[in-house]
């Protein structure tokens, strides 16, 4: 009964628009008021304890590094490179958006941030070229999921922190799925663009010299993911230490190589980082309290017991978990889902023999994709709000991308080697 009240309060808060962090806090109030086993002192201890984690330091470090790179001229160079790579294809600007998301994955690690940036930069340009608002918004929204898959992925870092799984292996596991996702979305975009007559952005493919010149311009951004992978492979740093190294790297690129990082831009990056880190950490702190309350109410044991009924049917268990994750992704933000659902669902899958790295990557992709579906799609709301696109039009144009993502996620879930290939080979 206590669990139903807790979840009911949380659901009501989300539906009426209470910020997620406060909804998490309000949902635990009945547990404080009507039980003796969770006094306020325990809640405060949980809030404090959630911040005392060395692996969790990777989150603020990577957020700061991403903001520093965005203010150092790297994003503009990546956009020019992406335009040269794919602007000559059918639906050129839409293809540029997908490739830019893949390139931004090595910098940002946050889908909503990448979607907002591309909606402001590429959204108006696509509409001006005659693209439907719904199509342009759908491409930007779904391609942003690539950003949260390719390292450094904030979602994968949080999953590793909660599940006590190697963050290095998780980040490596996101590389191949991220590239497959880019290829899948580019294929769907080509079919839609050809059907509606959307023309290429550039009149011809670039010459080798043009590509080489653009590659040299953004070399220091493109080498960043490779730098991370080499560091993880040879043990130069852990994921947390990599965050600190990358902050220094971003400063050196902005100050010494591109020389575009001014004091004003540095302060701007710090301000954006404080807001982003504050938002993420507040959610983490409140989720820790709610997670403890859910554990006290025996929710993990109940879910594990329910899933145990399907023992011997590994993939049926996996299907049920994926359906739960998809439904949760439709109503809650990805970060909250990772923090709340990982301890509830992961043990049952591990007990059935699934690798936690494989589960983590598929889980993060699925719940991030849920940000593009009604009723509470955070990415969908962000892109539609910026581009002034109606939700009905977004939904009408998004179904081919939803089908493509469903097929891709099913493939990743059923063929673990697509996720585990790089981690097993390099670590």
FENVEN-V994960 format. One record per residue. N is the residue number from 1. RES is the residue in one small letter. PHI is phi as a letter, one per 40 degrees, with the letter a starting at -180 (999 if undefined). Layout:
N;RES;PHI
N;RES;PHI
This chain:
1;x;999
2;x;c
3;x;c
4;x;c
5;x;c
6;x;d
7;x;c
8;x;c
9;x;c
10;x;c
11;x;c
12;x;c
13;x;c
14;x;c
15;x;c
16;x;c
17;x;g
18;x;c
19;x;d
20;x;d
21;x;d
22;x;c
23;x;c
24;x;c
25;x;c
26;x;c
27;x;c
28;x;c
29;x;d
30;x;d
31;x;c
32;x;c
33;x;c
34;x;b
35;x;b
36;x;c
37;x;c
38;x;b
39;x;c
40;x;c
41;x;c
42;x;c
43;x;c
44;x;c
45;x;c
46;x;c
47;x;c
48;x;c
49;x;c
50;x;c
51;x;c
52;x;c
53;x;b
54;x;c
55;x;d
56;x;c
57;x;c
58;x;c
59;x;c
60;x;c
61;x;c
62;x;c
63;x;c
64;x;c
65;x;c
66;x;c
67;x;c
68;x;c
69;x;c
70;x;c
71;x;c
72;x;b
73;x;g
74;x;c
75;x;d
76;x;c
77;x;c
78;x;c
79;x;c
80;x;c
81;x;c
82;x;c
83;x;c
84;x;c
85;x;c
86;x;b
87;x;c
88;x;c
89;x;c
90;x;c
91;x;g
92;x;d
93;x;c
94;x;c
95;x;c
96;x;d
97;x;c
98;x;c
99;x;c
100;x;c
101;x;c
102;x;c
103;x;c
104;x;c
105;x;d
106;x;c
107;x;b
108;x;c
109;x;g
110;x;b
111;x;c
112;x;c
113;x;c
114;x;c
115;x;c
116;x;c
117;x;c
118;x;c
119;x;c
120;x;c
121;x;c
122;x;c
123;x;d
124;x;c
125;x;c
126;x;c
127;x;c
128;x;c
129;x;c
130;x;g
131;x;c
132;x;c
133;x;d
134;x;c
135;x;c
136;x;c
137;x;c
138;x;c
139;x;c
140;x;c
141;x;c
142;x;c
143;x;c
144;x;c
145;x;c
146;x;c
147;x;c
148;x;c
149;x;b
150;x;c
151;x;c
152;x;c
153;x;c
154;x;c
155;x;c
156;x;c
157;x;c
158;x;c
159;x;c
160;x;c
161;x;c
162;x;c
163;x;c
164;x;f
165;x;b
166;x;d
167;x;c
168;x;d
169;x;c
170;x;c
171;x;c
172;x;c
173;x;c
174;x;c
175;x;c
176;x;c
177;x;d
178;x;c
179;x;c
180;x;c
181;x;c
182;x;c
183;x;c
184;x;c
185;x;c
186;x;c
187;x;c
188;x;c
189;x;c
190;x;c
191;x;c
192;x;c
193;x;c
194;x;c
195;x;c
196;x;b
197;x;g
198;x;c
199;x;c
200;x;c
201;x;c
202;x;b
203;x;c
204;x;a
205;x;c
206;x;c
207;x;c
208;x;d
209;x;c
210;x;c
211;x;c
212;x;c
213;x;c
214;x;c
215;x;c
216;x;c
217;x;c
218;x;b
219;x;d
220;x;c
221;x;c
222;x;c
223;x;c
224;x;c
225;x;c
226;x;c
227;x;d
228;x;c
229;x;c
230;x;c
231;x;c
232;x;c
233;x;c
234;x;c
235;x;g
236;x;c
237;x;a
238;x;c
239;x;c
240;x;c
241;x;c
242;x;c
243;x;c
244;x;c
245;x;c
246;x;c
247;x;c
248;x;c
249;x;d
250;x;c
251;x;c
252;x;c
253;x;c
254;x;c
255;x;c
256;x;b
257;x;c
258;x;c
259;x;f
260;x;b
261;x;c
262;x;c
263;x;c
264;x;c
265;x;c
266;x;c
267;x;c
268;x;c
269;x;c
270;x;c
271;x;c
272;x;c
273;x;c
274;x;c
275;x;c
276;x;c
277;x;c
278;x;d
279;x;c
280;x;c
281;x;c
282;x;c
283;x;c
284;x;c
285;x;c
286;x;c
287;x;c
288;x;c
289;x;c
290;x;c
291;x;c
292;x;c
293;x;c
294;x;c
295;x;c
296;x;c
297;x;c
298;x;g
299;x;c
300;x;d
301;x;c
302;x;c
303;x;c
304;x;c
305;x;c
306;x;c
307;x;c
308;x;c
309;x;c
310;x;b
311;x;d
312;x;g
313;x;b
314;x;d
315;x;c
316;x;c
317;x;c
318;x;c
319;x;c
320;x;c
321;x;c
322;x;c
323;x;c
324;x;c
325;x;c
326;x;c
327;x;c
328;x;c
329;x;c
330;x;c
331;x;b
332;x;b
333;x;c
334;x;d
335;x;d
336;x;c
337;x;c
338;x;c
339;x;c
340;x;c
341;x;c
342;x;d
343;x;c
344;x;c
345;x;b
346;x;c
347;x;d
348;x;c
349;x;c
350;x;c
351;x;c
352;x;c
353;x;g
354;x;c
355;x;c
356;x;c
357;x;c
358;x;d
359;x;c
360;x;c
361;x;c
362;x;c
363;x;c
364;x;c
365;x;c
366;x;c
367;x;c
368;x;c
369;x;c
370;x;c
371;x;c
372;x;b
373;x;b
374;x;c
375;x;c
376;x;b
377;x;c
378;x;c
379;x;c
380;x;d
381;x;c
382;x;c
383;x;c
384;x;c
385;x;c
386;x;c
387;x;c
388;x;f
389;x;b
390;x;c
391;x;c
392;x;c
393;x;c
394;x;c
395;x;c
396;x;c
397;x;c
398;x;c
399;x;c
400;x;c
401;x;c
402;x;c
403;x;c
404;x;c
405;x;c
406;x;c
407;x;c
408;x;c
409;x;c
410;x;c
411;x;c
412;x;c
413;x;c
414;x;c
415;x;b
416;x;d
417;x;c
418;x;c
419;x;c
420;x;c
421;x;d
422;x;c
423;x;d
424;x;c
425;x;c
426;x;c
427;x;b
